Amino acid sequence: MKLSQECILLQTELKKFAQQVLADKVDELEKSCNFPFENVKRLAEMGILGAVIPETYGGAALDTIGFVVVLEELSKVCASTAFIVASHNAFFAYPILKFGTEDQHKKYLPKAASGEKIGGYAVRKTGELNIQESNGKYCVNGKNPFVLNAAANGPIIVEIPEPQSHDSTLYLIDEDTTGCKFSKRSKTIGLKSAGIGEYLFENCCPSPTNIIGQSKQGQKAIHAMQDYARVLLGAISLGIAQGATEAAVKYAKERVQFQQPIINFGMVREQVAEMSVNIAAARHLVYEAALRIDRAEDSRSAAAMAKLFAGQSATAITTAAIQIYGGYGYIKDYPAERFFRDAQMINVICSTPDEDKELIVKGIV
């Protein structure tokens, strides 16, 4: 599809930022596994951190296609930074904006846009939590080792399942809430500087005023949040695939064997062609899903297709990139193995490929 002039300008700006700022820091961040506060601060100053947040609250009010372009450019260089921005918007700002109260909008969205607060999300599937109800109030004990943006130590959204029900309730939990605290960074195989970590809950009793949406009707908000997140994660997979391809082509032009660059070898050229075709197809699916959201059309199946295909393509393309690098592809001094590990992580966050396939089938039958 043809991007608008505004999107092209945004793409140019973010590409410049990624090359001039992120490229010099990505290896250091990968080794230290530190949360990139400086990167996030710079993106907040550019208005990108508050991508989905309306201008009235200090955000950029980007449409989905514009946000997709942003994430694609960031993740070509540093998928961890792109994932932080996507998580902050899709799993924190978006549900507050769409389902929160006006008081919640005023309390959280301006600080989320400015970067004063970086929001997180506790992924329910990995939670080891004991939830007890007393007089209509819940208290949570246990731990969750997979909280997105945990290392930012900001407010988080927690999904609390309703006893004897298939539904749940979404709660906002502030960073200073008694009984809730960041414990440690999780040792993930990829997205090492994205701040994924563990939270401990010790008699944490969130206030009913911090419910997002309706009590015991959290699935509506969760499904909307996940549909939006799938498109953004598809964009990150797309950027990872593009970054890996560009790095592999550059290496193939420089690597000489038998008195010629290996880019001249038929097998390498075939791999590059297949990588490029998969990227083009993934971009079409991701952009189409983004446009459906912007047109307020049903986007569930399209979002699942975008995340599924882009994720599978990123996994295949980063594997092919390692093969082009040969033995060097397995050495941390080269970017191929980082792209590969980051692609594996994005592929299973929010939903697994099997879950995406089930959503696609439900949209057909």
TORMIFI-104242 format. One record per residue (C-alpha): residue number from 1; residue in three letters; y negated, x negated, z. Coordinates in pm, 1 decimal, m for minus. Example, Ala and Ser with C-alpha at 12.3 -4.5 7.8 and 13.67 -1.06 7.14 Angstrom:
2
resi,resn,py,px,pz
1,ALA,450.0,m1230.0,780.0 .
2,SER,106.0,m1367.0,714.0 .
//
This chain:
365
resi,resn,py,px,pz
1,MET,0.0,0.0,0.0 .
2,LYS,m361.8,m100.8,m47.8 .
3,LEU,m545.9,m171.6,274.9 .
4,SER,m897.4,m46.0,335.3 .
5,GLN,m1184.3,m293.5,330.8 .
6,GLU,m1209.7,m257.4,709.6 .
7,CYS,m842.5,m348.4,751.3 .
8,ILE,m878.4,m646.2,518.6 .
9,LEU,m1171.2,m778.2,723.8 .
10,LEU,m972.7,m724.5,1044.8 .
11,GLN,m673.6,m902.2,893.2 .
12,THR,m889.5,m1197.8,791.5 .
13,GLU,m1045.8,m1223.7,1137.4 .
14,LEU,m711.0,m1213.5,1318.8 .
15,LYS,m549.5,m1458.1,1079.7 .
16,LYS,m832.7,m1701.7,1147.9 .
17,PHE,m795.9,m1650.0,1523.8 .
18,ALA,m419.4,m1699.8,1511.0 .
19,GLN,m446.7,m2022.0,1312.8 .
20,GLN,m741.4,m2171.9,1500.5 .
21,VAL,m658.7,m2061.4,1856.4 .
22,LEU,m295.1,m1960.3,1894.1 .
23,ALA,m132.2,m2221.5,1672.7 .
24,ASP,m243.7,m2510.5,1893.9 .
25,LYS,m118.6,m2342.9,2212.4 .
26,VAL,207.2,m2174.2,2112.7 .
27,ASP,435.5,m2475.2,2170.7 .
28,GLU,280.6,m2552.4,2508.3 .
29,LEU,314.7,m2188.5,2617.4 .
30,GLU,673.6,m2180.1,2495.3 .
31,LYS,763.5,m2483.8,2706.9 .
32,SER,573.7,m2378.9,3020.2 .
33,CYS,661.2,m2006.4,2991.7 .
34,ASN,316.4,m1933.5,3135.2 .
35,PHE,138.0,m1605.2,3073.4 .
36,PRO,m140.0,m1675.0,2815.5 .
37,PHE,m435.9,m1542.2,3014.8 .
38,GLU,m683.5,m1736.6,2800.6 .
39,ASN,m545.1,m1587.0,2477.9 .
40,VAL,m564.6,m1238.2,2626.6 .
41,LYS,m919.9,m1296.7,2745.9 .
42,ARG,m1027.6,m1405.4,2396.7 .
43,LEU,m863.6,m1099.5,2242.7 .
44,ALA,m1035.5,m874.5,2497.2 .
45,GLU,m1370.5,m1026.9,2397.6 .
46,MET,m1286.7,m948.7,2034.7 .
47,GLY,m1206.9,m589.5,2126.9 .
48,ILE,m842.2,m622.7,2028.8 .
49,LEU,m689.5,m584.1,2375.8 .
50,GLY,m825.0,m229.5,2392.0 .
51,ALA,m703.5,m147.6,2041.7 .
52,VAL,m591.9,210.7,2108.5 .
53,ILE,m863.1,289.6,2364.6 .
54,PRO,m1164.3,499.6,2248.0 .
55,GLU,m1504.6,336.2,2217.0 .
56,THR,m1638.5,557.7,2497.4 .
57,TYR,m1419.9,357.4,2736.1 .
58,GLY,m1500.2,21.4,2577.2 .
59,GLY,m1205.3,5.2,2339.0 .
60,ALA,m1182.1,m64.9,1966.5 .
61,ALA,m1038.2,277.0,1872.7 .
62,LEU,m823.7,121.2,1598.9 .
63,ASP,m607.5,351.7,1394.1 .
64,THR,m236.9,268.6,1386.8 .
65,ILE,m245.7,95.7,1049.3 .
66,GLY,m527.1,m128.6,1170.6 .
67,PHE,m333.5,m215.1,1486.2 .
68,VAL,m23.1,m291.7,1280.0 .
69,VAL,m224.8,m539.9,1071.9 .
70,VAL,m350.0,m705.4,1392.9 .
71,LEU,m3.0,m743.4,1543.8 .
72,GLU,146.1,m873.8,1222.3 .
73,GLU,m109.6,m1154.8,1204.0 .
74,LEU,m74.8,m1248.3,1572.3 .
75,SER,305.3,m1254.1,1566.6 .
76,LYS,317.7,m1480.4,1261.0 .
77,VAL,202.1,m1749.4,1502.8 .
78,CYS,273.3,m1628.5,1859.0 .
79,ALA,496.2,m1325.1,1908.1 .
80,SER,452.3,m1342.3,2286.7 .
81,THR,76.7,m1285.7,2261.2 .
82,ALA,128.7,m1003.9,2010.8 .
83,PHE,386.0,m843.4,2240.3 .
84,ILE,150.3,m853.6,2539.4 .
85,VAL,m117.7,m670.7,2340.2 .
86,ALA,133.4,m418.2,2203.1 .
87,SER,284.9,m349.2,2546.5 .
88,HIS,m55.4,m314.0,2712.8 .
89,ASN,m153.9,m52.4,2456.3 .
90,ALA,170.3,131.7,2375.4 .
91,PHE,330.5,141.0,2720.9 .
92,PHE,19.0,164.5,2936.7 .
93,ALA,m305.1,272.4,2769.4 .
94,TYR,m146.4,512.5,2520.2 .
95,PRO,34.5,740.6,2771.7 .
96,ILE,m273.7,744.4,2996.5 .
97,LEU,m494.7,834.3,2700.6 .
98,LYS,m265.4,1105.1,2562.8 .
99,PHE,m129.7,1257.9,2883.2 .
100,GLY,m344.9,1134.7,3171.8 .
101,THR,m620.9,1319.6,3352.6 .
102,GLU,m990.2,1255.4,3299.0 .
103,ASP,m1002.8,1076.5,3634.5 .
104,GLN,m719.8,848.9,3520.6 .
105,HIS,m903.6,781.9,3194.8 .
106,LYS,m1216.8,673.8,3380.2 .
107,LYS,m1028.4,466.4,3635.9 .
108,TYR,m793.5,272.4,3408.4 .
109,LEU,m907.4,270.3,3044.5 .
110,PRO,m1239.0,76.3,3075.9 .
111,LYS,m1069.9,m200.0,3276.9 .
112,ALA,m775.5,m201.8,3034.5 .
113,ALA,m1013.2,m241.4,2739.5 .
114,SER,m1211.8,m524.2,2898.6 .
115,GLY,m904.3,m715.5,3012.8 .
116,GLU,m995.3,m681.7,3378.6 .
117,LYS,m659.1,m509.9,3420.8 .
118,ILE,m352.8,m576.5,3203.6 .
119,GLY,m110.7,m288.0,3227.4 .
120,GLY,266.7,m311.3,3248.4 .
121,TYR,568.5,m88.0,3209.4 .
122,ALA,894.6,m81.4,3405.1 .
123,VAL,1178.4,m30.3,3156.7 .
124,ARG,1402.0,229.7,3318.2 .
125,LYS,1738.3,122.7,3173.0 .
126,THR,1742.0,m206.6,3357.7 .
127,GLY,1616.9,m76.0,3688.6 .
128,GLU,1826.1,m118.8,4002.3 .
129,LEU,1640.2,141.8,4200.9 .
130,ASN,1722.5,382.9,4479.2 .
131,ILE,1498.4,689.5,4465.6 .
132,GLN,1471.3,933.5,4754.1 .
133,GLU,1273.3,1256.7,4766.8 .
134,SER,1114.7,1391.1,5083.1 .
135,ASN,877.0,1688.1,5097.9 .
136,GLY,806.4,1665.4,4726.8 .
137,LYS,723.4,1294.2,4740.7 .
138,TYR,932.4,1008.8,4603.8 .
139,CYS,995.2,671.6,4764.0 .
140,VAL,1141.8,387.9,4560.0 .
141,ASN,1348.9,93.0,4679.4 .
142,GLY,1520.1,m183.1,4486.4 .
143,LYS,1416.3,m400.1,4194.6 .
144,ASN,1352.3,m384.4,3823.1 .
145,PRO,1405.9,m718.0,3644.2 .
146,PHE,1253.0,m606.0,3312.6 .
147,VAL,890.7,m507.4,3365.1 .
148,LEU,668.9,m568.8,3062.7 .
149,ASN,350.4,m769.8,3134.0 .
150,ALA,472.0,m816.4,3490.8 .
151,ALA,323.4,m1165.9,3523.4 .
152,ALA,m24.8,m1022.9,3463.8 .
153,ASN,14.2,m861.4,3807.2 .
154,GLY,m175.1,m548.2,3707.6 .
155,PRO,m104.3,m174.5,3739.6 .
156,ILE,227.0,m58.1,3595.8 .
157,ILE,380.4,266.5,3477.5 .
158,VAL,717.2,356.2,3625.5 .
159,GLU,951.6,627.2,3506.1 .
160,ILE,1121.9,799.1,3799.1 .
161,PRO,1422.3,1016.6,3708.9 .
162,GLU,1437.5,1362.7,3863.3 .
163,PRO,1744.3,1427.9,4082.2 .
164,GLN,1986.5,1675.0,3923.7 .
165,SER,1780.4,1688.3,3605.9 .
166,HIS,1771.1,1524.1,3262.8 .
167,ASP,1395.0,1486.6,3289.0 .
168,SER,1174.6,1240.9,3476.0 .
169,THR,819.4,1181.8,3594.7 .
170,LEU,582.8,901.8,3494.4 .
171,TYR,383.9,739.3,3775.1 .
172,LEU,93.8,497.2,3768.1 .
173,ILE,136.1,235.0,4038.1 .
174,ASP,m160.7,11.6,4118.2 .
175,GLU,m106.7,m357.0,4182.8 .
176,ASP,m214.4,m319.7,4545.5 .
177,THR,20.0,m27.2,4619.4 .
178,THR,217.3,m83.1,4938.0 .
179,GLY,581.3,m166.9,4871.8 .
180,CYS,539.6,m268.8,4507.3 .
181,LYS,495.6,m630.2,4400.0 .
182,PHE,567.0,m877.4,4122.1 .
183,SER,855.7,m1099.6,4226.7 .
184,LYS,929.9,m1354.9,3955.5 .
185,ARG,930.0,m1417.4,3584.3 .
186,SER,1253.3,m1316.7,3411.5 .
187,LYS,1429.7,m1592.4,3217.3 .
188,THR,1449.9,m1423.9,2877.3 .
189,ILE,1588.4,m1594.1,2565.6 .
190,GLY,1274.0,m1516.1,2368.4 .
191,LEU,913.1,m1405.5,2421.8 .
192,LYS,906.8,m1666.8,2694.8 .
193,SER,533.1,m1649.2,2761.4 .
194,ALA,506.0,m1269.4,2733.4 .
195,GLY,514.6,m1222.8,3110.0 .
196,ILE,831.7,m1013.9,3134.3 .
197,GLY,936.7,m1021.6,3497.4 .
198,GLU,1087.7,m862.2,3804.2 .
199,TYR,922.4,m616.6,4041.3 .
200,LEU,1042.9,m542.3,4393.5 .
201,PHE,1007.5,m195.2,4546.0 .
202,GLU,1024.8,m156.3,4924.3 .
203,ASN,951.8,199.4,5038.0 .
204,CYS,704.6,234.8,4753.0 .
205,CYS,578.7,593.8,4758.6 .
206,PRO,341.5,660.3,4465.2 .
207,SER,82.6,932.2,4512.3 .
208,PRO,128.8,1265.7,4329.6 .
209,THR,m225.2,1216.5,4197.5 .
210,ASN,m92.7,921.2,3998.1 .
211,ILE,144.8,1130.2,3789.3 .
212,ILE,92.3,1097.7,3413.6 .
213,GLY,128.2,1437.5,3250.4 .
214,GLN,332.4,1701.2,3426.9 .
215,SER,569.9,1644.5,3716.1 .
216,LYS,933.3,1663.0,3606.6 .
217,GLN,822.4,1674.6,3240.5 .
218,GLY,794.3,1305.0,3169.2 .
219,GLN,1020.4,1299.8,2863.7 .
220,LYS,750.0,1446.6,2641.3 .
221,ALA,516.0,1157.8,2723.1 .
222,ILE,796.2,901.7,2704.4 .
223,HIS,908.2,1014.3,2358.0 .
224,ALA,550.7,1004.6,2224.4 .
225,MET,498.7,660.9,2379.2 .
226,GLN,823.7,528.6,2230.7 .
227,ASP,748.5,663.8,1882.6 .
228,TYR,416.4,479.6,1887.3 .
229,ALA,572.4,164.8,2036.1 .
230,ARG,847.0,149.0,1771.0 .
231,VAL,587.2,114.8,1496.8 .
232,LEU,405.7,m162.6,1684.3 .
233,LEU,730.9,m346.9,1756.5 .
234,GLY,823.4,m311.8,1389.8 .
235,ALA,491.8,m480.2,1306.1 .
236,ILE,573.9,m769.6,1541.0 .
237,SER,918.2,m809.9,1380.6 .
238,LEU,745.3,m810.1,1042.8 .
239,GLY,506.6,m1084.0,1155.0 .
240,ILE,790.5,m1292.7,1297.8 .
241,ALA,980.0,m1263.8,968.6 .
242,GLN,671.1,m1361.7,768.4 .
243,GLY,594.7,m1654.6,996.7 .
244,ALA,951.4,m1782.7,977.3 .
245,THR,953.0,m1754.6,598.7 .
246,GLU,622.8,m1939.2,559.1 .
247,ALA,742.1,m2216.7,791.2 .
248,ALA,1075.2,m2247.7,606.7 .
249,VAL,908.3,m2261.6,263.9 .
250,LYS,663.7,m2527.4,385.1 .
251,TYR,953.1,m2735.0,520.5 .
252,ALA,1156.3,m2689.1,201.4 .
253,LYS,866.1,m2821.4,m6.2 .
254,GLU,837.9,m3130.8,213.7 .
255,ARG,1206.1,m3205.9,278.7 .
256,VAL,1343.1,m3437.9,9.5 .
257,GLN,1711.9,m3480.3,m71.1 .
258,PHE,1860.2,m3640.4,m382.3 .
259,GLN,1510.8,m3746.7,m491.2 .
260,GLN,1366.1,m3393.8,m495.3 .
261,PRO,1233.2,m3129.5,m252.4 .
262,ILE,1506.1,m2891.3,m136.7 .
263,ILE,1292.4,m2597.6,m253.9 .
264,ASN,1422.8,m2688.4,m601.2 .
265,PHE,1782.1,m2618.6,m498.2 .
266,GLY,1924.1,m2288.6,m617.4 .
267,MET,2070.0,m2187.5,m282.1 .
268,VAL,1736.4,m2237.9,m103.2 .
269,ARG,1546.4,m2047.6,m371.9 .
270,GLU,1791.8,m1758.8,m345.3 .
271,GLN,1743.7,m1743.1,32.0 .
272,VAL,1365.2,m1744.2,m0.5 .
273,ALA,1381.2,m1464.8,m258.6 .
274,GLU,1596.4,m1247.3,m31.7 .
275,MET,1371.0,m1317.5,266.4 .
276,SER,1066.8,m1210.4,64.5 .
277,VAL,1230.2,m887.4,m55.9 .
278,ASN,1324.6,m790.3,300.4 .
279,ILE,969.9,m858.0,420.6 .
280,ALA,821.9,m640.5,144.8 .
281,ALA,1060.6,m354.7,225.1 .
282,ALA,998.2,m383.0,599.9 .
283,ARG,622.6,m383.4,546.6 .
284,HIS,645.7,m63.7,342.8 .
285,LEU,842.3,113.6,618.4 .
286,VAL,615.9,m7.9,899.5 .
287,TYR,295.6,82.4,717.3 .
288,GLU,430.6,424.2,616.1 .
289,ALA,524.8,503.7,976.0 .
290,ALA,178.3,394.2,1090.1 .
291,LEU,13.3,618.3,833.1 .
292,ARG,223.9,913.3,948.1 .
293,ILE,94.0,867.1,1302.8 .
294,ASP,m263.1,841.3,1175.7 .
295,ARG,m217.0,1162.0,974.9 .
296,ALA,m75.4,1336.9,1284.4 .
297,GLU,253.4,1399.3,1102.4 .
298,ASP,601.3,1391.5,1253.9 .
299,SER,671.6,1019.4,1279.7 .
300,ARG,983.8,992.9,1496.4 .
301,SER,1234.6,924.2,1220.3 .
302,ALA,989.6,705.3,1025.1 .
303,ALA,911.7,499.3,1336.8 .
304,ALA,1283.5,452.0,1406.8 .
305,MET,1343.1,341.6,1046.5 .
306,ALA,1053.5,98.1,1064.6 .
307,LYS,1168.8,m63.2,1387.7 .
308,LEU,1533.9,m71.5,1281.3 .
309,PHE,1482.3,m226.6,939.4 .
310,ALA,1203.7,m463.9,1041.8 .
311,GLY,1406.3,m578.4,1342.0 .
312,GLN,1723.6,m634.1,1140.3 .
313,SER,1524.0,m810.3,869.0 .
314,ALA,1357.6,m1040.5,1123.1 .
315,THR,1696.1,m1131.8,1267.7 .
316,ALA,1841.6,m1206.9,923.1 .
317,ILE,1532.7,m1389.9,799.2 .
318,THR,1499.8,m1614.0,1105.2 .
319,THR,1869.7,m1699.7,1073.1 .
320,ALA,1813.0,m1794.3,708.2 .
321,ALA,1509.1,m2001.6,811.2 .
322,ILE,1726.8,m2203.1,1049.4 .
323,GLN,1973.1,m2264.2,766.9 .
324,ILE,1694.7,m2392.4,541.5 .
325,TYR,1587.1,m2632.6,814.6 .
326,GLY,1946.7,m2746.5,851.6 .
327,GLY,2014.6,m2938.2,1173.1 .
328,TYR,1643.0,m2948.6,1250.7 .
329,GLY,1646.3,m2568.5,1277.5 .
330,TYR,1821.5,m2598.6,1613.5 .
331,ILE,1567.4,m2842.0,1758.2 .
332,LYS,1278.6,m2710.2,1966.0 .
333,ASP,1033.8,m2941.9,1792.0 .
334,TYR,1050.1,m2703.1,1495.9 .
335,PRO,947.9,m2334.7,1501.8 .
336,ALA,1259.0,m2183.7,1341.1 .
337,GLU,1458.5,m2143.1,1661.3 .
338,ARG,1160.8,m1984.0,1843.9 .
339,PHE,1117.5,m1728.7,1567.9 .
340,PHE,1491.8,m1655.6,1589.9 .
341,ARG,1488.4,m1600.4,1967.3 .
342,ASP,1175.5,m1384.6,1958.3 .
343,ALA,1328.8,m1167.6,1684.5 .
344,GLN,1636.7,m1107.3,1898.6 .
345,MET,1421.1,m982.5,2185.8 .
346,ILE,1202.9,m745.3,1982.3 .
347,ASN,1513.9,m596.2,1825.3 .
348,VAL,1631.9,m438.5,2152.7 .
349,ILE,1308.5,m355.6,2339.6 .
350,CYS,1219.5,14.0,2364.4 .
351,SER,1540.5,106.8,2180.3 .
352,THR,1850.6,m62.3,2045.4 .
353,PRO,1943.8,m49.5,1675.5 .
354,ASP,2214.2,207.1,1756.6 .
355,GLU,1959.1,430.0,1930.3 .
356,ASP,1722.8,399.6,1633.9 .
357,LYS,2004.7,500.5,1400.0 .
358,GLU,2076.8,807.9,1610.7 .
359,LEU,1712.4,915.7,1588.0 .
360,ILE,1722.7,870.8,1211.1 .
361,VAL,2034.5,1084.1,1182.2 .
362,LYS,1883.2,1355.5,1400.9 .
363,GLY,1591.3,1371.3,1159.2 .
364,ILE,1831.6,1439.3,871.8 .
365,VAL,2106.9,1667.2,1001.5 .
//
